[in-house]
């Protein structure tokens, strides 16, 4: 008896969860957005082992969103930004530059272009706009392809031959993060977002082939995007099936 009740409850829960993800609501499946945003890109890797605010550099993004159900939104985006990091910005436990970074004296800078496709999970029904205040937090995860062009140099004359590197690369990353959307009007939306990208490479800074005593070959690089955006919502009103199949009823 207990197992029967448990299985029945589990089936109901799975049905509800499936309907939330895969059954589009009339208001949600007929809305889409285009938008632009400005923000910052940041890098974490060999030259910057931790996220550092001083490494933030300007970035721009353009995106398209499509609501496929009440909680689920699909988004495609193109992002362009700059990257920067320097050994002398790193601070150890004593507040001073660690000995390794002080010896290497490396700095990295460059640019990055990214094309991404992510799924957003909205915690509230964002397009049910009968409430006076309308907003939703969301989380997102997806896949991205990027093109990075970076230059790394060392101010230590003894290391310049090995550490001075320049080049470009194509790679893949996994973007994930959180955001917040607020409806300024029926069509205009304000957004805030912060996300990390795990890059499946250790070559954003060109520091993986050097002396293993001076670089960590086992940690892959990351980059980040945080910003603010404005978007415009398009609404498409679908004709009900009885009228769609028999236009004469509309006369």
N, C-alpha and C positions, 0 to 999 in steps of 0.2 A: 504493500500500500504506500509506504513511504517512498519507495523508488518510483512508483507510478506518478505520485504527486511531484517529485523532483524532476522527472523527465518531462512532465507536462509544463512545469514552470520554466524549465530550461528552453523548451520549444517556443513558448510564448516570448521569452526574452530574446532568443535568436531571431524570431520573426520580427519583433519590434526593432531590433538593431539593424536587420537587413532592410526593413522599410525605410529607416532613417538614412541609410547610405545609398540605397539603390532605387528607391521609388521617388521620382521627382515630384515636387509639389508644383502646383499650377503657377504660383507666383515666382518660384525660384528658377524653374527650368527655362523661363522665358525672359530672363534678364542677363545682361552682359555689361561689361565695363571696359573702357579704355582709359589709360591714365599715364601720368608722368610723375617722376619724383626726383628729389635731390637728397644727397646724404654723404656718407663717407665710406671708404673702403679701408681695410686694415689687414695687416699680415702678421702671422705668428709662425715662427719656424726657428731655424738655427740662429739667426741674428737677433730674433726677438722671441725668447722662449715662452713669454707670457704676453697676454693681450695688453697693449700699452696705448693709452689715449693719445699720447704725443705722436703716434704713428698714423693717426687718422689723416686721410687725404680725400679731396673732393671726388664725388662720383655722381653719376646720372643714371636713371633707369626709365624705361618705357615698358608698359605691360598691357596685356589683355586678359580679362577674367571672364569666365563663363560659369554660371551657377547651374549645377546639374541636379542638385537636390537641396533640401532645406539646410543641412549642415555642410554639404560638400561643394567647394568651388575649385575649378581648375584654372591655373594661371600660367601663361607663357610670358617671359620677360627677356629684355635685352638690357644689360648693365655694362657701363664703362666707368672705370675708375683708375686711380693711381695707387701705387704701392711704395712704401718707404720703411726702412728700419736701419738702425745703427747700433753697433756694439757699445758705443759710449753712452747710449740711453738706458742700458740694462743696469739694474741696481741689485746688489746682493743683500744678504741679511743685515750687514752692517751699514747699508745705505751707500756703499761705494761700488764702483764698477768691479765685477768679479775679475780675478787674475786672468782667466782664459780670454774673456772679452777685451780686457785691457791690452793683452798681448796681440790679439788678432787685429784689432782696430779696423774691423770690416764695416762697410755700409752698403746697403742694397736699395735701389730705387728702380721704378719702371712703371708700366701701365698694364691694365688687364681688361679684356673684353669677355663677357659671359652671356651665353644663351641658356635659359633655364626653363624647365617645365615642372611645376609643383602642384601638389594638392593641398588645399587649405581646409581645415575643419573649423567651422564657425560654431561657437558655443551658444549663440542666440539666432533666432530667425531674423536675419538682417533685412530681408525684403518685405517683411510684414510691417508696413509703415503706418499703422494707425496710432502708434504711440507718439507722444509729443517729443520725447527724447529717444533717439534710435541709434544703437551702437552694438558692436559685438567684439569681444576678443577672439583671437583665433591662433591656431598653431599650424605649421606647414612643414612639409618634407617633399623632396623630389630628386631630380637629377639635373645636372648641368654640364655643359661643355664650355671650356674657356681657352682663351689665347692670351698668353703672358709674354711680355717683352721686358726683360730686366737686365740691369747691369750691377755687378758686384765688384767692389774694389777694396783693397786693404791699404791702410796708411803705414803699415809696417813694411819697410823696404825688403826685409828678409822673406816676406810671404807674397810679395806682389806677383811673382811669376806663376805661382800656383793658384792664388786666390783671385786675381783680377780676371773676371769672366764676364762675357756678354753674350746674350742670345735670346731666342724666342722659343716657345713650345706650345703645343696643343695638349690639353688634358681633360680629364673628367673629374667631377666633384659631386658630393652629396650635400645639397643645401637643406638646412633645417633651422627653424626659429619660431618666433612668436610675433604677433602683430595686434593691432587695434584699429577698427574702422568706425567712423562716426559719420552719419548722414547729415550734412549741412542743409540739404534740401532734398526734394524728391529725386533729383538727378545728380547732385554734386556730393562727392564723398571725400572726407579727409582721412588719411591713413598714416599710421606710425608702424614701423617694423624694424626688427633687429634679428639678424640671422648669421649663422656660421656656415662655412663651406669646408668640408674635409676634402682636400685635394689628394688624389692618389699619386703623389709624386713628392720627391724631396729635392726638386730642381728649380723651384721658384727663385731660390737665392743662389743657385749654382754651387751649393756647398754640400756635396755628398761624395765627391771623388777625392777629396784632399786627405791629408794625414789624419787617421782615425783618432789620434791623440788631440786633435784640434777641432774636430767636427763630430757630430753624432749622426751616424749613417742610418739609424734605426727609427728616427722620428720623422714622419711625413709632415708636410707643410699644411697650414690652414690659411684661409682668408675670410674676411667678414664684410657684410654690407649692413649699414643701419641708415635709415632715412625717413623722410616725410613725403607724402604723395597726395595728389589731387586726381580724382577720376570722375568720369561722366558715365551714368547708368543709362542703358538703352532698355526699353520695355517693348516686348512683342506680345500682342494680344492674339491668342490663337482662337480661331473660329471653332465653336463647339461642333462635335462630329455630326449631330443631326442637321445643322445648317450647312456644314461643309459638304456633306453628301447630297444635300438638296437645297441649292441656292434659292430656289423659288420661295422657300419659307421666309426669306429676308425681304421679300417684296410686299 
